[in-house]
Amino acid sequence: TFVQPADFAKELQQRVTMFHAGDELYSGAWLSDFQKTGLTAWHVCTDKLRVGPMTSCDGELLQAFCAQTLARLARAFASHFDVNSQRSARDTLEALLTVHAYGQTLVWKQLALALACAELWLGTWAAAASLNTSLPATVRRELLMLPAELLFDSKALPLTDKAARQQVAASLFSSCDGVFAFLLEAQSDAEQSLRILSAWLRAVRKAQIWLPTCDAAQPLRHLA
């Protein structure tokens, strides 16, 4: 039986609330099936997040689930969106992240993950977007760390587009100067900055496999 998106939207809050109240069997199965509806789940979840951070306990649980659903769908971004709608879907994620950047940590982290996955699939990720944005520093650092961690992890992101991988690898390599300067100048959360720096060094080392003509020592010079 075909279920209208509006019907999913009406029942979603109840199912999320019931799941967290202990109904893991029936509500858990319903939520799992909901995530498998693909674009229907995408549209319902983006609508629930567009209103901005909710303050009630039930609302926070609902938006956390919606953000997690978007991140899950974005792992297979190219499978859900054709070339004509991919840019719009990516822009939707960016707008949602901006709306929730000062809200629930779980929500903005999942939205950052979804955005990173979308940009990696598109081959359009660029560090400059994270460095020059007005988002909070902790969100910007998250956006810098995710590509370095995802690009070479096929389980976390099954990115099958070789051209997209090479484009992002080249972007990682060429962005070391600005990214390293941003991380080393951080006045707060030095631990997170060092963790991101470590992830970037690992990523650019692996990127050399796809960029045989690059100067392998270039990233290290930016640390001198």
Salt bridges, closest charged atoms under 4 A:
GLU11 OE2 - ARG15 NE 2.80
ASP47 OD1 - ARG50 NH1 2.69
ASP91 OD1 - ARG90 NH1 2.90
GLU94 OE1 - ARG90 NH1 2.85
GLU119 OE2 - ARG90 NH2 2.65
ASP177 OD1 - HIS222 ND1 3.80
ASP189 OD2 - ARG141 NH2 3.96
ASP215 OD2 - ARG221 NH1 2.64
